[in-house]
Structures are given as C-alpha cells and as structure tokens.
Amino acid sequence: METQVKIAWWSILVALAINCHLGAAQNSVTVLPPSELKVLSAQARFIFISMTPSLTSGVTYKLIFKSVNINVTKTVFDSQSASFLNIAGLCPDVDYRIEAYAILNDVFSSPAIAYATTKPDVPTGPPTNIRVISRGPTVVTIEWNDPLSEDINDRDGIILYHIKLNGSNVGSTSERMFTLTNLQPGRTQHIQIIP
C-alpha cells in the first residue's frame, strides 16, 4: 500500500513537471508588435490611427492611451486585425502616448509607440452679454463675456475668439473686446463672435 502511494505521489510530480515545461515552451513564443503605427487625425475627443497588423493568425491587439500631462489612461482591446482604428471617448486638449501591443496566447509583444494631442473642445454656447462700448461713423468697439460655464465643455477658459463681419473673417483676439473699422455708415452690420 505504501509503495502505491509513493508511485501516485511521484507520478503527480512528473505530470506537474511536464505541464510546467510545456507551459514555459508555449510562453517563449516571440510576438512582434504591430508595425507602422501612425496617427492620421486627432480631434477634440477622438484619435484616428493606422497600423500594419501581424500576419500571424490568432493575434489580438491592446492599445493603451496614456496622458502625458494629466492622469488619464484609456485601454482599448481589438480582436480584429484592423488597419484603421477610430478611438473615441478621449479627453480634449491632452497629449497622449499611444502604445499598441500584439497578443498571441496571452504573450504580449513589445509596444509600438506613437504620440498625439487631441484638439481643444469648442464651447457649445455663444459668448454672453455682447454690447457696443463705443461707436463712430465707420468704427464700432464691441465687448462680451465668456460663454456660460456649462457651455465651455471642460475647457480651461477660451483661448481665442474669431470675429466675423457679414459672414467674412475680420480678425481674432484673445481678449473679450474687438474694434471693427472701415464700416459703411448707415448700414446694418452682422457681427459674429465665435469662441
């Protein structure tokens, strides 16, 4: 009886050693990262990228978007061998480090790396309290306040205002005041202030 127990115990150790050895052999597979990772477009809340996927069947991908300037990370898993990916749900006006990994049988490649900056978000509301502070026969100076805080879309203030007169761009300013010149006397002028 004792001998059978020793044999059973010994056979379990041999089986474990064989399984561990086979598992180590499977995990020693080298997985190449996706190649030619490129940023094609960056908007306020998404980045459009391209990459050349692996020709090895069964490879999946993991993309990690790490913010360089704030504590934001977004992870995207892609089971397809997609060449073009539109990654949405990102934060506006953020520098991202993009890491793309190929995965085969739970083995990760080294990362392919690219960098991109999302654009600042555009406010959804217009400037408020627009008023004329001075006027002459061919000159008018206007002043305004920022859009309401709930319309600024997580932006840290307004960077620049674009001014249009009768549909044509006439200038930009970072101030909340602008002087329009060379106006035609006696005519109605359509002025737009676009943050």
Secondary structure, DSSP 8 states (H G I E B T S, - for coil): -HHHHHHHHHHHHHHHHHHHHHHHHHHT------EEEEEEEE-SSEEEEEEE--SSTT-EEEEEEEESSSS-EEEEEE-S--SEEEEES--TT-EEEEEEEEEETTEE---EEEEEE------SS--EEEEEEEE-SS-EEEEEE---GGGSTT-SS---EEEEETTEEEEEESSSEEEE-S--TT----EEEE-
